[in-house]
């Protein structure tokens, strides 16, 4: 019995020192560091309703529309997102020097923003599904080039472009949870003239659930239903609200159903594509885990957990 007690004490001390040296102090509350593997807020909910569509709008610039997941031949393409732009800054369609880029980002810790490179895109004909070549920005020159790619030059003018064409963002890495639409004009300097931020699907439809799993005020307040945080609406009601955004993408049809079907996709499979969550050997997904947290998780699952079970069984066998 004494040996068992001493062994348990040693094991507890050993694991505590390993954890603290590998990951730093941990916390179990929702506002803890999103790189902490022991935080309850780090794990996905397999049952909470998911949002596949989001509005793009704001007072920061003349830009509006929707963004959604993208399906091809009935299969979700997690790295691609579909944009339906109802309006863009007028200079983009008329000036040779103005252009619009979409820059993805995430927050490893609240207030610490990490930006990626501007996203590549192709333009997709809403009626035929035909796609253009790949571009890095929306500009008058690229709109004119895409019209040629899609054989629309004789029927569509640049000012009518987005009434006929979707923007398909390609290669959106899993860790990015939001994007900044940034307007540039080379005749007015190298910096962005204005920007507009929005969440990238897939995310939790219920803003209160999203707040728990993404405890960052900057991201939380980008949620399309943030103003309904205290409304008492259920998950299913928020899911219905998001469905309305999806339908608005095609004037009443279900987007992205026009490019594939999202029916028969179970919640757990969809949850595996939540933006900002990464795989772990446990099968759960952590929010933007840092390098040491990832190493800890791998070590914990691959080596320590089996060893721990063996030790416990050995102690119990001795006591018996």
N, C-alpha and C positions, 0 to 999 in steps of 0.2 A: 504494500500500500504506500509506504514511504517512497519507494522507487517510482511508483506511478505518479505520486504528487510532484516529486522533483522533476520528473520528465515533462509533465504538463507545464510546470512553471518555466522550464528551460525552453520548451517549444513555443510557449506564448511570448517569451522575451525575444527569441530568435525571429519569429515572424513579425513582431512589432518593429524590431530594428530594421529588418529587410524592407518592410513597407515604408517606413519613414525615410530611409535613405534612398529608396528608389523613386518615391512619388511625392514626398512632402506630406505635411499634415493633411488629414482629410476631414470632410464634414458631410453630414447626411441631410442637410437642409437644401431646399431648392435653389438657394442663392449661392451655393458653394461653387468653387472653381470648376469650370466645365472640363478641365483636364483631369479631374479626380475620379478614379475608377470606382470608388466606394460610394459615390454620391447617388442617392436614390433618383435624383433628377436626371441622371445620365442615361437611363434606360428607356427604351421605347415602350409605348402602350400598344399591345396588339389588338385592342378593341376600340380605342378612341377613333371617331370619324376623321377622315382625311380629306384635305382640300387639294384638288387637282387643278384648280383655276384660281386666278387672282386678277384684280383690276390694276391697271396702270393709270394713275391720275395724280394730280397735285398742282399746286400753284407755282411750283418752282420753275416750270417751263411749259410750253404748249406741247403737251404729249399726253395722249390718252389711248386706252384700248384694254386688251386683256392678254394674259399669258397663261398657258396651260401645258400639261404633260403632252407628250407626242407618242402616237401609236403608229406602227407600220405593220401592215398585214395582220392586224389584231394583236400585235405584241408591243408592250411598252418599251420604248427606247429611253432608258433612264438618263442618258447623257444629252438628250436633245429636248428643247422646249419650243413651243409654238407661240408666236406673237401675232395678234391681230391688232393692228394700229389704226385707230379711227382718226387720229390727227397727229401730226408731227410739226416741229417748228417750221414755219413757212420758208425760211431761208434754205432749209435742207432740200426743198423741191425747186428752188429757183436760183440759188447762188452756186457758183463754182468753187467757193472757198469754205462753205459750211458743211459739217458732217456730224453724224450722230454715232456714238459707240455705246456698247453695253459692257460694263466692267463688273465681273462677279466679285463678291467678297464674303467674308465670314468674320466672326469675332471670337478668337481663341479664349479671350476673357472679356467681360463687359467693358466697353469703351476702347478696347484694343482691336482696331480693324485691320484685317489683312486682305489686301486686294490682289486679284489675279490679273492676267493679261486680258485685253479686250477680246470679247468672244467673237469667233468666226460665225458666219451666217450664210444661208442660202435663201433664195426667194422662191416661194411655192405658189403656183397658180391655184386659186381657190376652186376653179371649175374643173381643171384637168388633172391636177396633182403634179404637173410637170415642175421640175426644179431648175434653178439657174446654176451658174458656176458659184464658187465660194468667194465670199467677200469678207472684209474685216470691218466695214463701216457702212452706214447708210449715207449716201451722198448723191447729188444730182448725177454725177458721172456713173456711179454704180447703178442707179435706178435706170438710166438710159441703157447701160450695158445689159442689165437683167431683162429689160423689155425685149432686147434682141435675142437673148438666150431663150426666152419663153415665146418668141414669135408673136409678140403683142404690140410691136412698134406701130403698126398701121391702125390699131383699134384703141389703144390706151395711151393717154398722155401722162407725163410725170406727175401731174397734180391728181390724176385718177389712180395712180399706181396702187395705193394701199386699199382701195375699194375692191381690187381684184386679186391682190397678192398678200400671202402670209409671209412673215419673216420666221425662218426656222433657225434658232440658235443651236449650234452644234458643239459637241465636246465640252459640255458643262460638267466640270468635275464634281464628285459627290459632296465634297466638303463645303461647297459654297451654298449659302442659305439665302442670299439676296444679291441684287445687282443694282448698279448705279447707271442710269441712262445719262450720258454726258454729251453736251453740245459744245462743239468746237468751231472756230472760224479762224483759219490760218491768216486772214487779213487783219485780225484783231489780237494776235499773239498766240502763244503756244498753250496757254492754260484753258481749262474748261470754263465756258461762259456761264453755264448753269447745269444743274444735275437734278435727277429725280430718282429716289430709291424705291424699290419694291421687293417683296418676298418672292422667292422662286419656289414653285411647287416641286415636290409634294410637301405639305406641312399640315399640322393639326388644324382642323376646321374650327374647333372651339378655342377662342382666344385664351380662356382660363387654363385649358390643358396646354396650349402652346407656351404660355407663360411659365408653367412648371418645368417643361422640358427644354425651353430656351430662355433661361433667366437673364436676359439682356434687355434693358429698357429700350435701347435703340431698335432692336429687332421686334420686340413685342409690339411697339407702337406702329410698326409697319403692317401689322396684321389687318386684313380687310374688315374684320368685324371687331376691332379693338374698342370701338365706341359702344359695343354691346356687351362689354366685359361683365357688367353687373346686371344684365338683363334677366338672368335665370333661364335662358334658352337652353334646351337640351342639345346633345351632340347631333342628334338626327335633324333638329331644326337648323343648326349651323350648316350641316351637310346640305340641306335643301337650299339654303341661301347661297352656298357655293355653287350648287347646280345651276342656279340662275345666272351666275357669272359665266359658267361654261356655255350655257345656251345663248347668251348674248354675243358670243364669239361668232356666231353664224346666223344671227337674226332669228333664233328660235330653235335651230337644230342643235344636236348635242356634239360639241367639240370636245375632244378630238375624234368623235365617232366618224367624221367625214374622211378620216385617213386611217381608220382602224377601229376595232370595237374594244371597249373597256369592260364590257359585261363579262360575267363569270370569273372575274379576278378577285380572289379572296383578300380579306383585309390584311392578313399577315404578309402575304406576298407583296401587297402594295406598301405596307409599312417598311419593308426591306429597302424601299427606295426613297425614304424620307431624306430630304436635303439636310446636310449637316451632321449625319450620323454615319459612323464607320463600323464595319464588321469587327467582331472580336471572336476569339476561339469559343467563347461561351454561347455564341449565337445571338447575344444581345448586341446592341449598337450603342456606342458612346459618342458624345458630342465633342468633336474636334479634339480628341485625345492627343496630348503631346507625346513626344518620342519616348520619354521615360515611362509614361503611363502605359503606352502600348507594350513596351518591353515587360513591364510589371504584369500586365494582363496575360501575355504569352507565357511568362514564367510561372505565374500562378496556376494557370489551367493545365499547362503541359507537364509541370514537374511537382509543384508544391501540393496541389490538391490530391493527386493520387498518393503521394508520400504521407500526407496528413491522414488520409483515410487508413492507410496501412498501419501507421503508428497508433491511431486510436483503437483499431481492432486488436493490435498486439497488447495494448494496455488493458483493454477489457478482457482479453483472454487470460492475462496474468492474474487479474483480480478474481476471475472466476475459478 
